[in-house]
């Protein structure tokens, strides 16, 4: 007797909202990874486009001495990061980011199966931004992008802390591989579910897509 590789694969976890309006399956990790990569590219492009006026504001803050100048610099940096948060928050609250739409997957509130509330989308966006910044910081410090005298004690502590956060972020995503609902740990923390192959109960022969077709 031969056993095919496909027969050994764990079937995708199914999902049905409380009102039973449709059925779907959990989106695979690779689709989510590709969608996330596309989204970060788009968010970075938006960041670059708006970095010019924000950079001018930061330059103004550098030219002004004292706490007022420091406050202007911090405000400019917050605005720049706010672009990324705004991108993910807005599109997550619609049920699909642009990257998710390209990969035909959807992010909904787990309990209702509907588009996430704006506050839930904001929480997920802030979590993603925190993990992203920790990963970038850890990479920069590990790869040696620092002063000629090596890392200071403070930078070594920051390296270890951000590396730990980045590993926790990765572990939380890999949680999906063993989760009975096919959700990552961060999905569970923010009350979301990421799914594909949505089939309306009243139209079992039709797939629903994030493009409305």
C-alpha positions as CSV (number, residue, x, y, z in Angstrom):
1,X,0.0,0.0,0.0
2,X,1.4,3.4,-1.0
3,X,0.7,6.6,0.9
4,X,0.8,9.8,-1.1
5,X,2.3,13.0,0.3
6,X,-1.0,14.8,-0.1
7,X,-2.8,12.3,2.1
8,X,-0.3,13.1,4.9
9,X,-0.9,16.8,4.8
10,X,-3.1,18.2,7.5
11,X,-6.4,19.5,6.0
12,X,-7.0,23.2,6.3
13,X,-9.1,24.1,9.3
14,X,-12.7,25.0,8.3
15,X,-14.5,28.2,9.5
16,X,-18.1,29.1,9.7
17,X,-19.3,32.4,11.3
18,X,-22.0,32.3,14.1
19,X,-24.8,33.2,11.7
20,X,-23.8,30.5,9.2
21,X,-23.9,32.8,6.2
22,X,-20.9,31.2,4.6
23,X,-18.2,28.6,5.1
24,X,-14.5,29.0,4.5
25,X,-11.1,27.5,5.4
26,X,-8.1,29.1,7.1
27,X,-5.7,30.7,4.7
28,X,-2.3,28.9,4.4
29,X,0.8,30.4,6.0
30,X,2.5,30.9,2.6
31,X,-0.4,33.0,1.2
32,X,-0.4,35.1,4.3
33,X,3.4,35.6,4.1
34,X,3.2,36.7,0.4
35,X,0.3,39.1,1.2
36,X,2.2,40.5,4.1
37,X,5.3,41.1,2.0
38,X,3.2,42.9,-0.7
39,X,1.6,45.1,2.0
40,X,4.9,46.1,3.6
41,X,6.2,47.1,0.1
42,X,3.2,49.3,-0.5
43,X,3.4,50.8,3.0
44,X,7.0,51.5,2.5
45,X,6.3,53.3,-0.8
46,X,3.7,55.4,0.9
47,X,6.2,56.1,3.7
48,X,8.8,57.2,1.2
49,X,6.4,59.5,-0.6
50,X,5.4,61.3,2.6
51,X,8.9,61.3,4.1
52,X,9.7,64.5,2.2
53,X,7.3,66.8,4.1
54,X,7.9,64.9,7.3
55,X,11.6,65.2,6.8
56,X,11.3,68.9,6.3
57,X,9.4,69.1,9.6
58,X,12.1,67.1,11.3
59,X,14.8,69.3,9.9
60,X,12.9,72.3,11.3
61,X,12.8,70.6,14.7
62,X,16.6,70.0,14.6
63,X,17.1,73.7,13.8
64,X,15.1,74.7,16.9
65,X,16.9,74.1,20.1
66,X,15.4,73.0,23.4
67,X,12.3,70.9,24.2
68,X,10.2,72.5,21.5
69,X,12.6,71.3,18.8
70,X,12.7,67.8,20.4
71,X,8.9,67.7,20.4
72,X,8.8,68.7,16.7
73,X,11.2,65.9,15.8
74,X,9.3,63.3,17.8
75,X,6.0,64.5,16.2
76,X,7.5,64.2,12.7
77,X,8.8,60.6,13.5
78,X,5.3,59.7,14.9
79,X,3.6,61.0,11.7
80,X,6.0,58.9,9.6
81,X,5.2,55.7,11.5
82,X,1.5,56.7,11.5
83,X,1.5,56.4,7.7
84,X,2.2,52.6,8.1
85,X,-0.4,52.2,10.9
86,X,-3.0,54.1,8.9
87,X,-2.4,51.9,5.8
88,X,-2.9,48.6,7.7
89,X,-5.7,49.9,9.9
90,X,-7.8,51.2,7.1
91,X,-7.5,48.2,4.8
92,X,-7.8,45.6,7.6
93,X,-11.1,47.3,8.7
94,X,-12.4,46.6,5.2
95,X,-11.7,42.9,5.5
96,X,-8.7,42.7,3.2
97,X,-5.5,44.7,2.8
98,X,-4.3,45.2,-0.8
99,X,-1.8,42.3,-0.4
100,X,-4.6,40.1,0.9
101,X,-6.8,41.0,-2.1
102,X,-3.9,40.1,-4.4
103,X,-3.8,36.7,-2.7
104,X,-7.6,36.3,-2.4
105,X,-7.6,36.0,1.4
106,X,-9.7,37.9,4.0
107,X,-9.3,39.0,7.6
108,X,-12.5,39.0,9.7
109,X,-13.6,39.2,13.3
110,X,-13.6,35.6,14.5
111,X,-16.8,35.8,16.5
112,X,-19.0,37.5,13.9
113,X,-17.2,36.6,10.6
114,X,-17.6,40.2,9.6
115,X,-15.2,43.1,8.8
116,X,-13.1,43.9,11.9
117,X,-14.0,46.9,14.0
118,X,-11.6,49.9,13.5
119,X,-10.3,49.5,17.0
120,X,-9.5,45.8,16.4
121,X,-7.8,46.6,13.1
122,X,-5.8,49.3,14.8
123,X,-4.6,46.9,17.6
124,X,-3.5,44.4,15.0
125,X,-1.7,47.1,13.0
126,X,0.2,48.4,16.1
127,X,1.2,44.9,16.9
128,X,2.5,44.3,13.4
129,X,4.4,47.6,13.5
130,X,6.0,46.8,16.8
131,X,7.2,43.4,15.5
132,X,8.5,45.0,12.3
133,X,10.5,47.6,14.1
134,X,11.9,45.1,16.6
135,X,13.0,42.8,13.7
136,X,14.6,45.7,11.8
137,X,16.4,47.0,14.9
138,X,17.7,43.5,15.8
139,X,18.9,42.9,12.2
140,X,20.7,46.3,12.2
141,X,22.5,45.6,15.5
142,X,23.4,42.0,14.7
143,X,24.8,42.8,11.3
144,X,27.0,45.4,12.7
145,X,25.5,48.7,11.6
146,X,26.9,50.6,14.5
147,X,29.9,52.8,15.6
148,X,33.5,51.8,15.0
149,X,34.0,51.0,18.7
150,X,31.3,48.3,18.6
151,X,28.1,48.1,20.5
152,X,27.7,49.9,23.7
153,X,26.1,48.2,26.7
154,X,22.8,49.9,26.0
155,X,22.9,48.8,22.3
156,X,23.7,45.2,23.3
157,X,20.7,45.2,25.7
158,X,18.6,46.6,22.9
159,X,19.9,44.0,20.5
160,X,19.0,41.2,22.8
161,X,15.6,42.6,23.6
162,X,14.6,43.2,20.0
163,X,15.9,39.8,18.9
164,X,13.7,38.2,21.6
165,X,10.7,40.2,20.4
166,X,11.4,39.2,16.8
167,X,11.6,35.5,17.8
168,X,8.4,35.7,19.8
169,X,6.7,37.3,16.7
170,X,7.9,34.4,14.5
171,X,6.8,31.8,17.1
172,X,3.4,33.4,17.2
173,X,3.0,33.1,13.5
174,X,4.2,29.5,13.4
175,X,1.6,28.8,16.1
176,X,-0.9,28.6,13.2
177,X,0.7,25.2,12.1
178,X,-0.7,23.5,15.2
179,X,-3.7,25.6,15.9
180,X,-7.0,23.7,15.6
181,X,-8.6,26.8,13.9
182,X,-5.6,27.6,11.7
183,X,-5.1,30.9,13.5
184,X,-1.8,32.5,14.6
185,X,-1.3,33.4,18.2
186,X,-1.7,37.1,17.1
187,X,-5.0,36.3,15.4
188,X,-6.2,34.9,18.7
189,X,-4.9,37.9,20.7
190,X,-6.7,40.4,18.4
191,X,-9.8,38.2,17.8
192,X,-9.3,37.8,14.1
193,X,-9.4,35.0,11.6
194,X,-7.7,34.9,8.2
195,X,-9.6,32.8,5.6
196,X,-9.9,31.9,2.0
197,X,-12.4,30.0,-0.3
198,X,-15.5,31.7,1.1
199,X,-18.6,30.0,-0.1
200,X,-22.0,31.7,0.7
201,X,-24.5,29.3,2.2
202,X,-27.2,30.4,-0.2
203,X,-24.9,30.0,-3.2
204,X,-22.8,26.9,-2.6
205,X,-21.4,27.0,-6.2
206,X,-20.0,30.5,-6.0
207,X,-16.8,31.7,-4.3
208,X,-16.8,35.2,-2.7
209,X,-13.7,37.4,-3.4
210,X,-12.5,40.5,-1.8
211,X,-12.9,42.3,-5.1
212,X,-16.7,41.9,-4.8
213,X,-17.1,39.4,-7.6
